[in-house]
Amino acid sequence: MKEIKLLNGTGIEVTKDGVLLKGNSISFETDDVSVVVIKDGNKFSVSQSDGHGLESTIDTIDDEDVKVTDTTHVSTNRELEVWLSSIKSQVTSIADKVSKLEAKTSGDKKRNRIFSGL
């Protein structure tokens, strides 16, 4: 087994049996599908998008009971609310980080002088 740490701290474990992604959220694309996975406590959501539409799955994590999740499931309003809340939390966190970076760079006189003519 090998573990790789990504720049954002997310881990990827590679074994002879497969790949395990560690973290609370991850998104990736293959040739024809975009996938977003968000984990919040013992709940998770998987959103898949291809050229024909969007499918979402929301479920709970139970390490004792491994099951295949039906991705054709039509989400209830409550499931969608949980999923949306999780996404809003992630967006707020990202917005806070961007604001902090903007605050740090706004006082950078050298940067302002270089880019002032653009």
N, C-alpha and C positions, 0 to 999 in steps of 0.2 A: 504494500500500500504506500502511496505517496500523497502528501497533502501540499497543495499549492495555495499560498495566500495572495489574493488579488490586491490591487492598490487600495481599494476601499475597505479592506479588512475581511471581505467575504472569503470563505475557504472552499476549496474544491478538493475532494478526496477521490483519487483514482485507484481502483483495485482491479484485479483480474476479472471480477464479476460485474463491474460497472462503474458509474460515476455518481458521487454524492455531492450535491451542492449545499453548502452550509451558509446560513444567513436568513434574514427575515423577508427579503424580496430579491427577485432576480427576473430579468427579462432577456429573451434571446430570440433570434430569428433563424429559421432554416430557409431553404429555397422557396418554400411556399406557405409557411405558417409563422406568425408572430405569437409569442407566448409570454405572458406575465404571470408570475407566481408570487403571491404575498402571503406570509404567515404572520398571524397575530395571536399569540398565546397558543391555545390548542385548536384554533380554527385556521383554515387556509382558503384561498381562492385561486383559481386558475382561469385565466381568460385566454382564449385562443382566437386568432383572427386570420382568415385567409381572404382570398379575393371574392368569396361568396357570402361572407357574413361573420358574425361574432358569436362565440359560445362561451358561457361562463359556468363555472362549477364552484360551489361553496360547500365546505364540509368540515368535519372535525377530525383531529388527529388522535388516533388511538393506536399506540405502538403494539398493543396486544392483539389487535384485530386488523390484520392486513386485508384490504379489500380493493377491488378495482372500482374506481369511481366512474359513473356514467356521465360522460361529457355532454350528453343530449338532454340532461336534466333541465327543466324550466325552473329558474330560481323564483322563490317566493319573495314578496316585498321585504320581509324581515331579513332574508339572506342578502338581498341587494343592499339594504341599509347597512348591514355589517360590513359588506364589501366596500361600499362607498365611504363609510367612516374610516376604514383602514387606509384607503387611498388618500383621503383628505389628510390623515395624519402624516402619511409619507410626504405629501406635497408641502404641508406646513413645515415639516422638518427640513426639506430641501430649500424652501423659501428662506427660512431662518439662516441656513448656512450661506446662501447667496447674499443675503443682507449683510452678514458679518464680513464676508469677503469684500463686498462693495465698500463697506465702512473702512476696512483696512486699506484699500487701494485708493480711496478718494483723497486721502491726505498725502499720497505719494507724489511729491512735486516733480521728481525726475520723470515719472510716467506721464504726468500731465503736460510737461514741457515737450516730451517726445511726440505725443498724440494731439497736441493742441492745434496743429496745422491741418489736421485731417477733416 
